[in-house]
Each structure stands twice: as structure tokens, then as C-alpha cells.
Amino acid sequence: MIMLEHPEGMVLCLHTAPDPAPRRELGNSVALLSFRVASRADLTAWDRRLTGLGVEHSSPHPAHLGWALNVADPSGLRIQLHTRETITADDA
């Protein structure tokens, strides 16, 4: 994996994977596309919005760099909304 971060906030992570095909699972596989959100509160707001729209998605959960929520688009591309907040023992 390599992660590049622009000073204005854009982050690009490139991963190698044995099977690059899109997957519909919302578990622990690597997201093919990820968008950063500012905070866990924003992630919770997205959780409520996606639930209200009837979109299948994971609950917010601890992830590699912060909190994450996973969703698959209609073509099966796994998308992740991700924070960069530090997770503490109080959050678990």
C-alpha cells in the first residue's frame, strides 16, 4: 500500500490485491473507492441518510485510520466513507 496526501486534504491510497474484481460484500475487504468525512458525527449522519433511502450499508465501525461505513453501488463497487479520527478505548 502507498498513501499520498495533498496539503489541502486529498488522500490517495493505492493497494495491491490478489482479486481486483468488485465485490458486493460489505465486510472487511478493501474498498475500491473511499471518501473521507470530517468526523464520526458526519459518518453517523450518512448512516441515517442511507438508512432513510433504503440503501444497504454497514454500520459505522472502527477501521484502519479511524471510523468507516461501507456501501456497494449498483454495479457492486465497494465504496467506503472514512474518518481520520483516532479511536480510543472509550469508543469501543
N, C-alpha and C positions, 0 to 999 in steps of 0.2 A: 504494500500500500504506500502511496505517496499522497501527502496533503499539501496543497498550496493555498495560502491565504493572502488576499489582497488587503492593503491597509484600510480600504473602505468597507470591508466586511465580507466580500465574496469569498467563499471557500470552495475549492475543487479537490475532491478525493478520488483517486484512481486506484482500483483494486484489481488484482488478477483473481479469476475464479475458474474452477475446473469446468463448470457448466454455465456459460453466459446467457442461456435462454431465459426469457422472462418467466417468472413463477407467480402463481396466484396465492401461494401460502403467505400468511401474514406473520409468520413466526420469526425465527432468528436468522433467516438467510439475509444476505447483503442486499440492501436496497439498490436498485439501478439508478434511481434519481432521488435526491434528498434536498429539502429546503429547510433552511434554518429559520426558527421562530425565536422571538426575543426572550420568552420566559415560559416557565411551566404553566402559568396562568393563561398565556396565549394558547398553549397546547391544549389545555382544558377547554378553552373556548372553541377550538377546532373540533375537539371530541364532541361537544354538544351540537355544533353545527352539522357535522357529518351524520350524527345520530338522527337529528331532525330531518335530514334529507333522505334517510334510509340507506346510507352508503355503508357497506361492510368495511370495518376497520378494527384495528386493535385498540385496546385501552392504552393511555399513556403509561409507559414503563421505563425503568432505568435502562440506559443504553451506554454505548462506548464513551461518549463525550458529555452526556447529560441525559435528558429525558427524550423519549421518542414516541411517535404514533405512526403505525404503518397502515397503508391503504393500497389496494390494487386498482389501477384504472381499468376501463372496459376491455382493453386488449391484453390484460394480465401483467402489465408493467408494474412492478412494486415500487411505490413511492413512499418516502419517509419524511415526516415533519420532525425536526430535531432541535433541541435547545443545546446551548453550550454551558448551562448551569452546572455547578459542582453538586454532586449528590452526596448527602451526608447520612450518617446513621439514623438521624431523626426522620429522614424521608422514607426510609424503608418500611 
